[in-house]
Amino acid sequence: MKRTDRARGRRGAVTGAGVGLALALLLSACTSGVPSTTDSGTVTAERNDTVSQGSYTHHATTLDGIERTWNVYTPDAGPSDGPMPVVLVVHGTGDTGDGIRSGIGPDLEREAEEHGFIVAYIDGHDNNWNECRVAGDWPAKEKDLDDVGLMRHVVDGIHHDLGHDTVDVSRTFAIGFSSGGHMVQRLAYEAPDLVSGIASVNANVPVDDNNACTDSGEPVPVIFIQSREDPMNPFDGGEVVVGAGIFAESRGEVRSAQASAEWFAERNGVSAEVSDRVRDGDAEITTWDGEFPVRLISVDHSGHSFPTTTGRWGNDNGARYDGPGAIREFFTGTYP
């Protein structure tokens, strides 16, 4: 799979360190680990289950004095073509890992069974994330939580339980919806050694003065899925407003869907010129090709939802599109 030797070297070095941390922290079921000091503070691991093939398991870690939780879906079949990648799923504000699973899980886990990858559904603190937007107040931001560090712990835990023969942590991807999309953008900016690609669903890139994250500039493949009729994340850019009336809250301004993809294409060092534009049912697919490609899928007749073929979640105006399948295909295409 296409990564430069430099990128592979960075990932391998971090993975080695992460596995060492995991061995110290992540113990067997229903036990507590010994606290370990990291750059972000004290971490104590309390594992409820052990990941195994054909399982859906619950896990918890205390990070900086706050319990953080996630669930892991592992396919029934063992790896047929070598160790399996890991896919992190990051929900939107007000949701949970199980909540987003109820919407996209059947579609995504079908892909996991057919193509062989592990899925981790991660819970935000008080149902929210410490993502990049400056505007908006919520607990994870107010406490400046190390959500990037949490993602690293999740990946290390999966590797610890399953081992390098089953899981390939050098191929770790992240899917985020809404605020979760902004969170996976933060992973691209600040943890390019962790993620081999991200999928941002209904989360346009913030304008410069609404982005508090420090960007390493290291390229990461990105796929955007954006709904043309989204009332919260404006397809054509502008202010993101959550709620209505006296309860309305601003999340600041974002770029348009097209400008977001172009911004990442420039960041990734691929041509600013569109390499390919095709139509697929209710979706228009635009690709900026290169070693670290960017893709924009614009979905018609769809609002603030995650499009699937089953339409289990957010079936706005009857739109149907296989979002999980398109994301898996894009991720796989970065490593042919």
C-alpha positions as CSV (number, residue, x, y, z in Angstrom):
1,M,0.0,0.0,0.0
2,K,1.3,3.4,-1.1
3,R,3.1,5.2,1.7
4,T,6.6,6.7,1.4
5,D,9.5,5.1,3.2
6,R,9.7,8.2,5.3
7,A,6.0,7.9,6.3
8,R,6.4,4.2,7.0
9,G,9.5,4.9,9.1
10,R,7.7,7.4,11.2
11,R,4.7,5.1,11.7
12,G,6.9,2.2,12.6
13,A,8.8,4.1,15.2
14,V,5.7,5.4,16.9
15,T,4.0,2.0,16.7
16,G,6.9,0.5,18.5
17,A,6.7,3.0,21.3
18,G,2.9,2.7,21.4
19,V,3.1,-1.1,21.8
20,G,5.5,-0.7,24.6
21,L,3.1,1.7,26.3
22,A,0.2,-0.7,25.6
23,L,2.1,-3.6,27.2
24,A,2.6,-1.6,30.4
25,L,-0.9,-0.2,30.5
26,L,-3.4,-2.5,29.0
27,L,-4.0,-5.6,31.0
28,S,-6.4,-8.5,30.8
29,A,-10.1,-8.4,31.4
30,C,-11.4,-6.7,34.6
31,T,-8.0,-5.6,35.9
32,S,-6.4,-2.3,36.5
33,G,-3.1,-1.1,35.0
34,V,-0.3,0.7,36.8
35,P,-0.6,4.5,36.2
36,S,1.9,5.8,33.7
37,T,2.9,9.4,33.1
38,T,2.7,10.7,29.5
39,D,3.0,14.2,28.0
40,S,-0.7,14.7,28.6
41,G,-0.8,13.5,32.2
42,T,-1.6,10.3,34.1
43,V,-3.2,7.3,32.3
44,T,-4.6,4.3,34.0
45,A,-6.0,1.4,32.0
46,E,-9.1,-0.6,33.1
47,R,-10.0,-3.1,30.5
48,N,-13.4,-4.7,30.7
49,D,-13.0,-7.2,27.8
50,T,-10.2,-8.6,25.6
51,V,-10.5,-8.2,21.9
52,S,-10.8,-11.4,20.0
53,Q,-12.0,-12.5,16.5
54,G,-15.7,-12.5,16.0
55,S,-16.4,-10.2,19.0
56,Y,-17.9,-6.9,20.0
57,T,-16.1,-5.8,23.2
58,H,-16.2,-2.9,25.6
59,H,-13.2,-1.1,26.9
60,A,-12.4,1.8,29.3
61,T,-9.3,3.8,30.2
62,T,-8.9,6.6,32.7
63,L,-7.1,9.5,31.0
64,D,-6.2,12.5,33.1
65,G,-8.7,11.4,35.8
66,I,-11.6,10.9,33.3
67,E,-13.0,7.6,32.3
68,R,-12.9,7.2,28.5
69,T,-14.7,4.3,26.7
70,W,-14.9,2.6,23.4
71,N,-16.1,-0.6,21.7
72,V,-14.4,-2.8,19.2
73,Y,-15.9,-4.9,16.4
74,T,-13.6,-7.7,15.1
75,P,-14.6,-9.8,12.1
76,D,-15.4,-13.5,12.5
77,A,-12.9,-14.6,9.9
78,G,-9.2,-14.3,10.5
79,P,-6.9,-12.3,8.2
80,S,-6.6,-14.0,4.8
81,D,-4.3,-11.5,3.2
82,G,-2.1,-10.6,6.2
83,P,-2.8,-8.5,9.3
84,M,-6.0,-6.4,9.2
85,P,-6.2,-2.6,9.3
86,V,-7.9,-0.7,12.1
87,V,-10.7,1.8,11.4
88,L,-11.6,4.4,14.2
89,V,-15.2,5.7,14.1
90,V,-15.8,9.1,15.7
91,H,-19.4,10.2,16.4
92,G,-20.9,13.7,16.2
93,T,-21.8,16.0,19.1
94,G,-24.5,14.6,21.4
95,D,-24.0,11.0,20.2
96,T,-22.1,8.0,21.3
97,G,-20.1,5.2,19.7
98,D,-23.0,2.8,20.0
99,G,-25.3,5.6,18.6
100,I,-23.3,6.0,15.4
101,R,-23.0,2.2,15.2
102,S,-26.8,1.9,15.2
103,G,-26.8,4.0,12.0
104,I,-23.8,2.9,9.9
105,G,-22.8,-0.3,11.7
106,P,-24.6,-2.8,9.5
107,D,-23.1,-1.3,6.4
108,L,-19.6,-0.7,7.8
109,E,-19.4,-4.1,9.5
110,R,-20.5,-5.8,6.4
111,E,-17.5,-4.2,4.7
112,A,-15.3,-5.3,7.6
113,E,-16.4,-8.9,7.2
114,E,-15.9,-8.9,3.4
115,H,-12.7,-7.0,3.3
116,G,-11.1,-7.7,6.7
117,F,-10.6,-4.8,9.0
118,I,-11.3,-4.0,12.7
119,V,-13.7,-1.2,13.7
120,A,-13.4,0.8,17.0
121,Y,-16.4,3.0,17.9
122,I,-15.0,5.7,20.4
123,D,-17.0,7.7,22.9
124,G,-16.5,11.4,23.3
125,H,-16.4,13.0,26.8
126,D,-19.9,14.1,27.6
127,N,-20.7,13.2,24.0
128,N,-18.3,15.7,22.5
129,W,-14.7,16.2,21.3
130,N,-11.8,18.5,21.7
131,E,-11.6,19.2,18.0
132,C,-10.2,22.2,16.1
133,R,-12.9,24.8,15.8
134,V,-12.3,27.9,17.9
135,A,-16.0,28.8,18.2
136,G,-18.3,26.9,20.5
137,D,-18.0,25.8,24.1
138,W,-18.3,22.2,25.2
139,P,-16.8,20.1,28.0
140,A,-14.0,18.4,26.0
141,K,-12.7,21.7,24.7
142,E,-13.1,23.5,28.1
143,K,-11.0,20.7,29.8
144,D,-8.6,20.6,26.8
145,L,-8.8,16.8,26.8
146,D,-6.2,14.8,25.0
147,D,-8.5,13.2,22.5
148,V,-5.6,12.5,20.1
149,G,-3.9,10.6,22.9
150,L,-7.2,8.6,23.4
151,M,-7.1,7.5,19.8
152,R,-3.5,6.3,20.3
153,H,-4.6,4.3,23.4
154,V,-7.4,2.6,21.4
155,V,-5.1,1.5,18.6
156,D,-2.4,0.3,21.1
157,G,-5.0,-1.7,23.0
158,I,-6.2,-3.4,19.9
159,H,-2.7,-4.3,18.9
160,H,-1.9,-5.6,22.4
161,D,-5.0,-7.9,22.4
162,L,-4.7,-9.3,18.9
163,G,-1.0,-9.1,18.1
164,H,0.9,-8.1,15.0
165,D,-0.1,-11.3,13.1
166,T,-3.7,-10.2,13.2
167,V,-3.7,-6.4,13.2
168,D,-1.5,-4.0,11.2
169,V,-1.5,-0.7,13.1
170,S,0.6,0.9,10.4
171,R,-2.7,0.9,8.5
172,T,-5.0,2.9,10.8
173,F,-7.8,4.9,9.4
174,A,-10.4,7.3,10.9
175,I,-14.0,8.1,10.0
176,G,-15.7,11.1,11.6
177,F,-19.2,12.5,11.3
178,S,-20.0,16.2,12.0
179,S,-18.0,17.2,15.0
180,G,-16.3,13.8,14.7
181,G,-15.3,14.8,11.2
182,H,-13.5,17.8,12.7
183,M,-11.9,15.5,15.3
184,V,-10.4,13.2,12.5
185,Q,-9.2,16.3,10.7
186,R,-7.3,17.1,13.9
187,L,-5.7,13.6,13.7
188,A,-4.6,14.4,10.1
189,Y,-3.0,17.7,11.4
190,E,-1.4,16.5,14.6
191,A,-1.1,12.7,14.3
192,P,-0.2,11.9,10.7
193,D,2.0,9.1,12.1
194,L,-1.1,7.5,13.5
195,V,-3.6,7.7,10.6
196,S,-3.0,6.4,7.1
197,G,-6.2,8.2,5.9
198,I,-9.3,10.0,7.2
199,A,-12.9,10.3,6.1
200,S,-14.7,13.5,7.1
201,V,-18.5,13.3,6.7
202,N,-20.5,16.5,6.8
203,A,-17.7,18.5,8.3
204,N,-16.1,21.2,6.1
205,V,-12.7,22.5,7.0
206,P,-12.9,25.6,9.3
207,V,-11.7,28.9,7.9
208,D,-8.2,29.9,9.2
209,D,-9.4,32.1,12.1
210,N,-11.8,29.3,13.3
211,N,-9.1,26.7,13.4
212,A,-7.1,26.4,16.7
213,C,-5.1,23.3,15.7
214,T,-1.4,23.2,14.8
215,D,-0.9,21.6,11.4
216,S,2.2,19.5,11.0
217,G,1.8,19.8,7.2
218,E,2.5,16.0,6.8
219,P,0.2,14.7,4.0
220,V,-2.7,12.4,4.8
221,P,-5.2,11.0,2.2
222,V,-8.6,12.5,2.8
223,I,-12.1,11.6,1.6
224,F,-15.0,14.1,2.2
225,I,-18.6,13.1,2.0
226,Q,-20.8,16.2,2.1
227,S,-24.6,16.6,1.8
228,R,-25.8,19.3,-0.5
229,E,-28.9,20.0,1.7
230,D,-27.2,19.9,5.1
231,P,-28.7,22.7,7.3
232,M,-25.9,22.6,9.9
233,N,-22.7,22.1,7.9
234,P,-23.3,24.5,4.9
235,F,-22.3,22.8,1.7
236,D,-21.4,26.2,0.2
237,G,-19.6,27.3,3.3
238,G,-20.4,29.9,5.9
239,E,-21.5,29.8,9.6
240,V,-22.2,26.5,11.3
241,V,-25.2,27.0,13.7
242,V,-26.4,24.3,16.1
243,G,-29.9,24.6,17.5
244,A,-32.5,27.2,16.8
245,G,-34.0,30.4,18.3
246,I,-32.6,31.3,21.8
247,F,-30.8,27.9,21.9
248,A,-28.9,28.6,18.7
249,E,-25.1,28.3,19.1
250,S,-22.5,29.2,16.5
251,R,-19.6,26.9,15.7
252,G,-17.9,29.6,13.6
253,E,-17.4,29.6,9.8
254,V,-16.2,26.8,7.6
255,R,-15.0,26.6,4.0
256,S,-17.3,25.2,1.3
257,A,-17.2,21.5,0.5
258,Q,-15.2,22.2,-2.7
259,A,-12.8,24.7,-1.0
260,S,-12.3,22.2,1.8
261,A,-11.2,19.5,-0.6
262,E,-9.0,21.9,-2.6
263,W,-7.4,23.1,0.7
264,F,-6.4,19.5,1.6
265,A,-5.3,18.8,-1.9
266,E,-2.9,21.8,-1.8
267,R,-1.8,20.7,1.7
268,N,-1.1,17.2,0.5
269,G,0.9,18.4,-2.4
270,V,-1.3,17.0,-5.1
271,S,-2.4,18.9,-8.2
272,A,-5.0,21.6,-7.6
273,E,-6.6,20.5,-10.9
274,V,-9.3,17.9,-10.6
275,S,-8.1,14.5,-11.9
276,D,-11.5,12.9,-12.2
277,R,-15.2,13.8,-11.8
278,V,-17.9,11.2,-12.2
279,R,-21.6,10.8,-11.4
280,D,-22.8,7.8,-9.3
281,G,-26.6,8.0,-8.7
282,D,-27.3,10.6,-6.1
283,A,-23.6,11.5,-5.8
284,E,-21.0,13.5,-7.7
285,I,-17.4,12.2,-7.1
286,T,-14.5,14.5,-7.5
287,T,-10.9,13.3,-7.1
288,W,-7.6,15.1,-6.8
289,D,-5.2,12.2,-7.5
290,G,-1.6,11.7,-6.3
291,E,0.4,9.9,-3.7
292,F,-1.8,11.4,-1.0
293,P,-5.1,11.8,-2.8
294,V,-8.2,13.8,-1.8
295,R,-11.8,12.9,-2.8
296,L,-15.0,14.8,-2.5
297,I,-18.4,13.0,-2.7
298,S,-21.2,15.5,-2.9
299,V,-24.6,13.8,-2.1
300,D,-27.9,15.2,-3.5
301,H,-31.2,15.1,-1.5
302,S,-29.4,14.6,1.8
303,G,-29.1,16.7,5.0
304,H,-27.1,16.3,8.1
305,S,-26.8,12.5,7.9
306,F,-24.4,9.7,7.0
307,P,-25.6,8.2,3.7
308,T,-25.9,4.4,3.5
309,T,-27.5,2.0,1.1
310,T,-29.8,0.7,3.8
311,G,-30.9,4.3,4.8
312,R,-31.0,3.3,8.4
313,W,-29.8,6.7,9.6
314,G,-30.8,10.1,8.3
315,N,-32.8,9.1,5.2
316,D,-33.2,12.7,4.1
317,N,-35.5,13.0,1.1
318,G,-34.9,9.5,0.0
319,A,-31.2,9.8,-0.8
320,R,-29.3,6.5,-1.1
321,Y,-25.5,6.2,-1.3
322,D,-23.1,3.7,0.0
323,G,-20.9,6.0,2.2
324,P,-19.2,3.2,4.2
325,G,-18.4,1.3,0.9
326,A,-17.0,4.4,-0.8
327,I,-14.8,5.2,2.3
328,R,-13.5,1.6,2.4
329,E,-12.8,1.7,-1.3
330,F,-10.9,5.0,-1.0
331,F,-8.9,3.8,2.0
332,T,-8.0,0.6,0.2
333,G,-7.0,2.5,-2.9
334,T,-4.4,4.4,-1.0
335,Y,-2.6,1.0,-0.5
336,P,-3.1,-0.9,-3.8
